[in-house]
Protein backbone atom coordinates (compact mmCIF):
# COMPACT_ATOMS: atom_id res chain seq x y z
CA UNK A 1 0.00 0.00 0.00
CA UNK A 2 1.25 3.48 -0.88
CA UNK A 3 1.34 5.89 2.03
CA UNK A 4 -1.10 8.76 1.51
CA UNK A 5 0.37 11.90 -0.01
CA UNK A 6 -1.68 15.09 0.30
CA UNK A 7 -0.91 18.66 -0.60
CA UNK A 8 -1.93 22.16 0.33
CA UNK A 9 -1.58 24.39 -2.73
CA UNK A 10 -2.34 28.05 -2.01
CA UNK A 11 -2.07 30.83 -4.57
CA UNK A 12 0.10 33.73 -3.34
CA UNK A 13 -2.30 36.34 -4.66
CA UNK A 14 -3.67 37.25 -1.23
CA UNK A 15 -3.37 36.50 2.45
CA UNK A 16 -4.06 33.16 4.14
CA UNK A 17 -7.85 33.12 4.41
CA UNK A 18 -9.45 31.07 7.18
CA UNK A 19 -10.94 28.81 4.50
CA UNK A 20 -7.49 28.09 3.12
CA UNK A 21 -6.13 27.57 6.61
CA UNK A 22 -8.85 24.99 7.31
CA UNK A 23 -8.01 23.20 4.07
CA UNK A 24 -4.35 23.13 5.07
CA UNK A 25 -5.29 21.84 8.52
CA UNK A 26 -7.47 19.02 7.14
CA UNK A 27 -4.65 17.94 4.82
CA UNK A 28 -2.15 18.05 7.67
CA UNK A 29 -4.44 16.12 10.02
CA UNK A 30 -5.07 13.44 7.41
CA UNK A 31 -1.35 13.05 6.72
CA UNK A 32 -0.52 12.79 10.40
CA UNK A 33 -3.42 10.40 11.14
CA UNK A 34 -2.45 8.03 8.33
CA UNK A 35 1.32 8.32 8.60
CA UNK A 36 1.40 9.94 5.17
CA UNK A 37 3.15 13.00 3.76
CA UNK A 38 1.97 16.59 3.63
CA UNK A 39 3.33 18.59 0.69
CA UNK A 40 3.22 22.37 0.38
CA UNK A 41 3.02 23.73 -3.16
CA UNK A 42 2.78 27.44 -3.91
CA UNK A 43 0.72 27.89 -7.09
CA UNK A 44 2.34 31.06 -8.36
CA UNK A 45 1.53 30.81 -12.07
CA UNK A 46 -0.57 34.01 -11.92
CA UNK A 47 2.49 36.14 -12.51
CA UNK A 48 0.72 39.49 -12.33
CA UNK A 49 -0.90 38.94 -8.93
CA UNK A 50 1.53 36.58 -7.16
CA UNK A 51 3.90 38.30 -4.75
CA UNK A 52 6.70 37.28 -2.40
CA UNK A 53 4.92 39.19 0.37
CA UNK A 54 1.82 37.02 0.07
CA UNK A 55 3.96 33.89 -0.02
CA UNK A 56 5.68 34.95 3.21
CA UNK A 57 2.36 35.75 4.89
CA UNK A 58 1.01 32.30 3.93
CA UNK A 59 4.11 30.56 5.29
CA UNK A 60 4.01 32.65 8.48
CA UNK A 61 0.32 31.89 8.98
CA UNK A 62 0.85 28.15 8.61
CA UNK A 63 3.80 28.34 10.97
CA UNK A 64 1.76 30.21 13.59
CA UNK A 65 -0.99 27.59 13.38
CA UNK A 66 1.56 24.81 13.79
CA UNK A 67 0.79 23.29 10.38
CA UNK A 68 4.02 21.76 9.15
CA UNK A 69 4.89 20.11 5.85
CA UNK A 70 7.12 17.20 4.92
CA UNK A 71 8.09 18.43 1.45
CA UNK A 72 8.33 21.86 -0.09
CA UNK A 73 7.49 24.54 -0.41
CA UNK A 74 7.55 23.81 -4.12
CA UNK A 75 6.73 26.61 -6.55
CA UNK A 76 4.47 25.71 -9.45
CA UNK A 77 6.06 28.27 -11.74
CA UNK A 78 9.28 26.24 -11.75
CA UNK A 79 7.54 23.39 -13.58
CA UNK A 80 6.38 25.31 -16.65
CA UNK A 81 8.47 23.13 -18.97
CA UNK A 82 6.78 19.95 -17.70
CA UNK A 83 3.34 21.52 -18.02
CA UNK A 84 4.08 22.46 -21.64
CA UNK A 85 5.46 18.98 -22.39
CA UNK A 86 2.31 17.34 -21.00
CA UNK A 87 0.10 19.63 -23.11
CA UNK A 88 2.09 18.87 -26.26
CA UNK A 89 1.96 15.15 -25.53
CA UNK A 90 -1.83 15.32 -25.28
CA UNK A 91 -1.87 17.29 -28.53
CA UNK A 92 0.42 14.80 -30.32
CA UNK A 93 -1.84 11.92 -29.27
CA UNK A 94 -4.86 13.57 -30.88
CA UNK A 95 -6.57 14.37 -27.57
CA UNK A 96 -6.31 18.13 -28.11
CA UNK A 97 -6.02 20.57 -31.02
CA UNK A 98 -4.57 23.95 -31.87
CA UNK A 99 -7.02 26.83 -31.60
CA UNK A 100 -6.30 30.08 -33.46
CA UNK A 101 -9.48 31.92 -32.47
CA UNK A 102 -8.94 35.48 -31.32
CA UNK A 103 -10.46 36.94 -28.18
CA UNK A 104 -12.87 38.93 -30.36
CA UNK A 105 -14.07 35.77 -32.13
CA UNK A 106 -14.60 33.99 -28.82
CA UNK A 107 -16.45 37.01 -27.38
CA UNK A 108 -18.73 36.96 -30.42
CA UNK A 109 -19.48 33.27 -29.86
CA UNK A 110 -20.29 33.96 -26.21
CA UNK A 111 -22.58 36.86 -27.12
CA UNK A 112 -24.39 34.67 -29.64
CA UNK A 113 -24.92 31.94 -27.03
CA UNK A 114 -26.13 34.48 -24.48
CA UNK A 115 -28.60 35.96 -26.98
CA UNK A 116 -29.93 32.47 -27.67
CA UNK A 117 -30.28 31.80 -23.93
CA UNK A 118 -27.92 28.83 -23.94
CA UNK A 119 -24.63 28.14 -22.21
CA UNK A 120 -21.50 28.95 -24.17
CA UNK A 121 -19.59 26.08 -25.72
CA UNK A 122 -16.73 26.58 -28.11
CA UNK A 123 -17.95 25.57 -31.57
CA UNK A 124 -14.80 23.57 -32.39
CA UNK A 125 -14.19 25.46 -35.62
CA UNK A 126 -10.42 25.00 -35.24
CA UNK A 127 -10.79 21.27 -34.63
CA UNK A 128 -11.59 20.81 -38.31
CA UNK A 129 -8.45 22.55 -39.57
CA UNK A 130 -6.24 20.27 -41.62
CA UNK A 131 -2.69 19.51 -40.45
CA UNK A 132 -1.39 21.46 -43.44
CA UNK A 133 -3.46 24.55 -42.53
CA UNK A 134 -2.45 24.27 -38.89
CA UNK A 135 1.23 24.11 -39.88
CA UNK A 136 0.81 27.04 -42.24
CA UNK A 137 -0.66 29.20 -39.50
CA UNK A 138 2.00 28.12 -37.01
CA UNK A 139 4.79 28.95 -39.46
CA UNK A 140 3.17 32.31 -40.12
CA UNK A 141 3.41 33.06 -36.42
CA UNK A 142 -0.32 33.09 -35.71
CA UNK A 143 -0.94 32.91 -31.93
CA UNK A 144 -2.61 29.69 -30.83
CA UNK A 145 -3.74 27.89 -27.72
CA UNK A 146 -4.12 24.15 -27.15
CA UNK A 147 -7.70 23.00 -26.50
CA UNK A 148 -8.51 19.67 -24.88
CA UNK A 149 -11.09 17.50 -26.64
CA UNK A 150 -13.86 16.84 -24.13
CA UNK A 151 -15.60 13.55 -24.89
CA UNK A 152 -19.32 12.90 -24.49
CA UNK A 153 -19.02 10.14 -21.89
CA UNK A 154 -20.00 10.43 -18.26
CA UNK A 155 -17.27 11.46 -15.82
CA UNK A 156 -18.01 10.34 -12.28
CA UNK A 157 -16.08 9.78 -9.08
CA UNK A 158 -16.76 8.67 -5.54
CA UNK A 159 -16.11 11.77 -3.49
CA UNK A 160 -14.87 11.05 0.03
CA UNK A 161 -17.23 13.71 1.40
CA UNK A 162 -20.21 13.93 -0.94
CA UNK A 163 -20.40 10.40 -2.32
CA UNK A 164 -20.90 9.82 -6.03
CA UNK A 165 -20.69 12.96 -8.20
CA UNK A 166 -21.33 12.79 -11.93
CA UNK A 167 -20.98 15.09 -14.94
CA UNK A 168 -21.81 14.46 -18.57
CA UNK A 169 -18.87 15.21 -20.84
CA UNK A 170 -21.18 16.48 -23.58
CA UNK A 171 -22.21 19.32 -21.26
CA UNK A 172 -18.61 20.49 -20.82
CA UNK A 173 -16.59 22.70 -23.11
CA UNK A 174 -13.36 21.92 -24.97
CA UNK A 175 -11.22 23.89 -22.54
CA UNK A 176 -7.84 25.51 -23.11
CA UNK A 177 -4.93 23.74 -21.42
CA UNK A 178 -2.04 25.82 -22.79
CA UNK A 179 -2.11 29.56 -23.48
CA UNK A 180 -0.56 31.18 -26.53
CA UNK A 181 2.51 32.10 -24.43
CA UNK A 182 2.98 28.38 -23.59
CA UNK A 183 1.90 28.81 -19.97
CA UNK A 184 -0.44 26.17 -18.60
CA UNK A 185 -4.01 26.79 -17.54
CA UNK A 186 -4.79 25.92 -13.90
CA UNK A 187 -6.42 22.54 -14.56
CA UNK A 188 -3.48 21.17 -16.53
CA UNK A 189 -0.83 22.58 -14.17
CA UNK A 190 -2.54 21.05 -11.15
CA UNK A 191 -2.89 17.61 -12.74
CA UNK A 192 0.68 17.65 -14.04
CA UNK A 193 2.03 18.60 -10.62
CA UNK A 194 -0.15 16.15 -8.69
CA UNK A 195 1.00 13.30 -10.95
CA UNK A 196 4.67 14.29 -10.58
CA UNK A 197 4.34 14.64 -6.80
CA UNK A 198 2.45 11.32 -6.53
CA UNK A 199 -0.53 12.89 -4.74
CA UNK A 200 -2.99 10.21 -3.60
CA UNK A 201 -5.69 12.35 -1.96
CA UNK A 202 -6.87 15.84 -2.95
CA UNK A 203 -8.64 17.55 -0.05
CA UNK A 204 -9.94 20.97 -1.09
CA UNK A 205 -12.95 23.29 -1.04
CA UNK A 206 -16.09 22.24 -2.88
CA UNK A 207 -15.81 25.33 -5.09
CA UNK A 208 -13.42 23.09 -7.05
CA UNK A 209 -16.04 20.45 -7.83
CA UNK A 210 -16.66 21.96 -11.27
CA UNK A 211 -12.93 21.61 -12.06
CA UNK A 212 -12.80 17.95 -11.10
CA UNK A 213 -14.37 16.36 -14.24
CA UNK A 214 -11.91 18.31 -16.40
CA UNK A 215 -9.03 17.17 -14.24
CA UNK A 216 -10.17 13.55 -14.30
CA UNK A 217 -10.31 13.75 -18.11
CA UNK A 218 -6.74 15.04 -18.10
CA UNK A 219 -5.58 12.23 -15.81
CA UNK A 220 -7.05 9.76 -18.28
CA UNK A 221 -5.44 11.52 -21.23
CA UNK A 222 -2.06 11.26 -19.50
CA UNK A 223 -2.63 7.57 -18.73
CA UNK A 224 -2.88 8.02 -14.95
CA UNK A 225 -5.40 7.10 -12.27
CA UNK A 226 -6.91 10.10 -10.55
CA UNK A 227 -6.47 10.56 -6.79
CA UNK A 228 -9.19 10.31 -4.17
CA UNK A 229 -11.09 13.60 -4.09
CA UNK A 230 -12.56 15.02 -0.89
CA UNK A 231 -14.40 18.30 -1.43
CA UNK A 232 -14.96 20.21 1.78
CA UNK A 233 -18.04 22.46 2.07
CA UNK A 234 -17.59 26.21 2.21
CA UNK A 235 -17.39 28.33 5.35
CA UNK A 236 -20.32 30.72 5.72
CA UNK A 237 -20.85 33.82 7.76
CA UNK A 238 -23.61 34.00 10.42
CA UNK A 239 -25.99 35.33 7.74
CA UNK A 240 -25.61 32.15 5.69
CA UNK A 241 -23.59 33.85 2.94
CA UNK A 242 -20.04 33.03 1.89
CA UNK A 243 -17.59 34.26 4.50
CA UNK A 244 -16.11 37.61 3.49
CA UNK A 245 -14.68 40.78 4.99
CA UNK A 246 -18.17 42.10 5.68
CA UNK A 247 -18.37 39.47 8.44
CA UNK A 248 -15.16 40.74 10.05
CA UNK A 249 -11.61 39.43 9.86
CA UNK A 250 -11.03 36.63 7.35
CA UNK A 251 -7.21 36.49 7.27
CA UNK A 252 -5.48 34.22 9.76
CA UNK A 253 -2.97 36.95 10.58
CA UNK A 254 -5.79 39.22 11.78
CA UNK A 255 -6.77 36.70 14.45
CA UNK A 256 -3.16 36.38 15.51
CA UNK A 257 -3.03 40.16 15.91
CA UNK A 258 -6.23 40.03 17.98
CA UNK A 259 -4.52 37.80 20.53
CA UNK A 260 -6.01 34.44 19.60
CA UNK A 261 -3.86 31.50 20.64
CA UNK A 262 -2.74 29.26 17.77
CA UNK A 263 -3.95 26.12 19.56
CA UNK A 264 -7.42 27.66 19.99
CA UNK A 265 -7.57 28.76 16.36
CA UNK A 266 -6.44 25.32 15.20
CA UNK A 267 -9.07 23.62 17.34
CA UNK A 268 -11.78 26.01 16.12
CA UNK A 269 -10.87 25.53 12.44
CA UNK A 270 -10.83 21.75 12.79
CA UNK A 271 -14.45 21.78 13.96
CA UNK A 272 -15.58 23.91 11.00
CA UNK A 273 -17.06 21.10 8.96
CA UNK A 274 -15.53 18.13 10.78
CA UNK A 275 -16.90 16.30 13.77
CA UNK A 276 -14.96 13.90 16.00
CA UNK A 277 -18.24 12.62 17.45
CA UNK A 278 -19.57 12.74 21.00
CA UNK A 279 -20.06 16.54 20.73
CA UNK A 280 -16.47 17.13 21.79
CA UNK A 281 -15.21 20.69 21.40
CA UNK A 282 -11.87 21.08 23.19
CA UNK A 283 -9.41 18.84 21.38
CA UNK A 284 -5.67 18.85 22.00
CA UNK A 285 -3.54 18.39 18.90
CA UNK A 286 -2.79 14.72 19.52
CA UNK A 287 -6.51 14.00 19.94
CA UNK A 288 -7.36 15.73 16.68
CA UNK A 289 -4.72 13.70 14.86
CA UNK A 290 -5.94 10.46 16.41
CA UNK A 291 -9.62 11.07 15.63
CA UNK A 292 -9.45 12.75 12.22
CA UNK A 293 -10.93 10.86 9.27
CA UNK A 294 -12.40 11.96 5.96
CA UNK A 295 -15.63 10.20 6.98
CA UNK A 296 -16.04 12.79 9.73
CA UNK A 297 -16.17 15.73 7.30
CA UNK A 298 -19.72 16.99 7.05
CA UNK A 299 -21.53 17.61 3.78
CA UNK A 300 -23.19 20.86 4.83
CA UNK A 301 -21.45 24.21 5.02
CA UNK A 302 -19.97 25.33 8.32
CA UNK A 303 -20.77 28.66 9.97
CA UNK A 304 -17.93 30.82 11.28
CA UNK A 305 -19.06 31.80 14.78
CA UNK A 306 -16.76 34.48 16.19
CA UNK A 307 -18.39 34.22 19.63
CA UNK A 308 -17.52 30.53 19.79
CA UNK A 309 -13.95 31.24 18.71
CA UNK A 310 -13.59 33.81 21.49
CA UNK A 311 -15.04 31.32 24.00
CA UNK A 312 -12.64 28.63 22.82
CA UNK A 313 -9.72 31.02 23.05
CA UNK A 314 -10.74 31.74 26.64
CA UNK A 315 -10.71 28.02 27.42
CA UNK A 316 -7.16 27.72 26.11
CA UNK A 317 -6.06 30.87 27.93
CA UNK A 318 -7.37 29.50 31.20
ChimeraX attribute file (.defattr): number of C-alpha atoms within 10 A of each C-alpha:
attribute: neighborCount
match mode: 1-to-1
recipient: residues
	/A:1	3
	/A:2	7
	/A:3	12
	/A:4	17
	/A:5	23
	/A:6	28
	/A:7	27
	/A:8	24
	/A:9	21
	/A:10	21
	/A:11	23
	/A:12	23
	/A:13	18
	/A:14	16
	/A:15	21
	/A:16	26
	/A:17	20
	/A:18	21
	/A:19	23
	/A:20	21
	/A:21	24
	/A:22	24
	/A:23	23
	/A:24	26
	/A:25	22
	/A:26	27
	/A:27	26
	/A:28	24
	/A:29	25
	/A:30	26
	/A:31	24
	/A:32	18
	/A:33	17
	/A:34	15
	/A:35	12
	/A:36	18
	/A:37	21
	/A:38	25
	/A:39	24
	/A:40	21
	/A:41	21
	/A:42	21
	/A:43	22
	/A:44	22
	/A:45	21
	/A:46	15
	/A:47	10
	/A:48	8
	/A:49	12
	/A:50	17
	/A:51	15
	/A:52	11
	/A:53	13
	/A:54	17
	/A:55	22
	/A:56	14
	/A:57	18
	/A:58	25
	/A:59	18
	/A:60	15
	/A:61	23
	/A:62	21
	/A:63	13
	/A:64	18
	/A:65	20
	/A:66	15
	/A:67	18
	/A:68	16
	/A:69	21
	/A:70	14
	/A:71	13
	/A:72	12
	/A:73	15
	/A:74	16
	/A:75	15
	/A:76	18
	/A:77	17
	/A:78	12
	/A:79	15
	/A:80	16
	/A:81	13
	/A:82	15
	/A:83	25
	/A:84	20
	/A:85	13
	/A:86	22
	/A:87	28
	/A:88	19
	/A:89	15
	/A:90	21
	/A:91	18
	/A:92	11
	/A:93	11
	/A:94	12
	/A:95	18
	/A:96	23
	/A:97	25
	/A:98	22
	/A:99	21
	/A:100	20
	/A:101	15
	/A:102	13
	/A:103	9
	/A:104	9
	/A:105	11
	/A:106	15
	/A:107	11
	/A:108	12
	/A:109	16
	/A:110	17
	/A:111	13
	/A:112	14
	/A:113	15
	/A:114	12
	/A:115	10
	/A:116	10
	/A:117	9
	/A:118	10
	/A:119	14
	/A:120	16
	/A:121	16
	/A:122	16
	/A:123	11
	/A:124	15
	/A:125	10
	/A:126	15
	/A:127	15
	/A:128	10
	/A:129	15
	/A:130	10
	/A:131	10
	/A:132	9
	/A:133	11
	/A:134	20
	/A:135	13
	/A:136	12
	/A:137	14
	/A:138	14
	/A:139	9
	/A:140	9
	/A:141	9
	/A:142	13
	/A:143	15
	/A:144	20
	/A:145	21
	/A:146	24
	/A:147	25
	/A:148	26
	/A:149	23
	/A:150	20
	/A:151	16
	/A:152	12
	/A:153	11
	/A:154	13
	/A:155	16
	/A:156	15
	/A:157	18
	/A:158	13
	/A:159	15
	/A:160	19
	/A:161	20
	/A:162	18
	/A:163	12
	/A:164	10
	/A:165	13
	/A:166	14
	/A:167	17
	/A:168	14
	/A:169	19
	/A:170	13
	/A:171	14
	/A:172	19
	/A:173	19
	/A:174	21
	/A:175	18
	/A:176	22
	/A:177	25
	/A:178	25
	/A:179	16
	/A:180	15
	/A:181	9
	/A:182	18
	/A:183	20
	/A:184	27
	/A:185	18
	/A:186	17
	/A:187	18
	/A:188	23
	/A:189	26
	/A:190	17
	/A:191	24
	/A:192	25
	/A:193	17
	/A:194	21
	/A:195	17
	/A:196	10
	/A:197	15
	/A:198	14
	/A:199	21
	/A:200	21
	/A:201	20
	/A:202	19
	/A:203	23
	/A:204	24
	/A:205	17
	/A:206	18
	/A:207	12
	/A:208	11
	/A:209	16
	/A:210	11
	/A:211	12
	/A:212	22
	/A:213	22
	/A:214	22
	/A:215	19
	/A:216	20
	/A:217	20
	/A:218	26
	/A:219	19
	/A:220	11
	/A:221	20
	/A:222	18
	/A:223	9
	/A:224	13
	/A:225	13
	/A:226	21
	/A:227	20
	/A:228	16
	/A:229	19
	/A:230	22
	/A:231	24
	/A:232	30
	/A:233	21
	/A:234	21
	/A:235	22
	/A:236	19
	/A:237	19
	/A:238	14
	/A:239	10
	/A:240	12
	/A:241	12
	/A:242	15
	/A:243	22
	/A:244	14
	/A:245	10
	/A:246	8
	/A:247	16
	/A:248	11
	/A:249	16
	/A:250	18
	/A:251	21
	/A:252	25
	/A:253	21
	/A:254	15
	/A:255	16
	/A:256	15
	/A:257	9
	/A:258	9
	/A:259	10
	/A:260	20
	/A:261	18
	/A:262	20
	/A:263	19
	/A:264	23
	/A:265	23
	/A:266	21
	/A:267	22
	/A:268	22
	/A:269	21
	/A:270	23
	/A:271	19
	/A:272	22
	/A:273	20
	/A:274	19
	/A:275	19
	/A:276	19
	/A:277	9
	/A:278	6
	/A:279	7
	/A:280	9
	/A:281	14
	/A:282	15
	/A:283	18
	/A:284	13
	/A:285	13
	/A:286	11
	/A:287	12
	/A:288	21
	/A:289	18
	/A:290	14
	/A:291	15
	/A:292	21
	/A:293	17
	/A:294	17
	/A:295	13
	/A:296	15
	/A:297	23
	/A:298	17
	/A:299	16
	/A:300	13
	/A:301	16
	/A:302	21
	/A:303	18
	/A:304	23
	/A:305	14
	/A:306	15
	/A:307	9
	/A:308	11
	/A:309	18
	/A:310	16
	/A:311	12
	/A:312	21
	/A:313	20
	/A:314	13
	/A:315	11
	/A:316	17
	/A:317	11
	/A:318	6
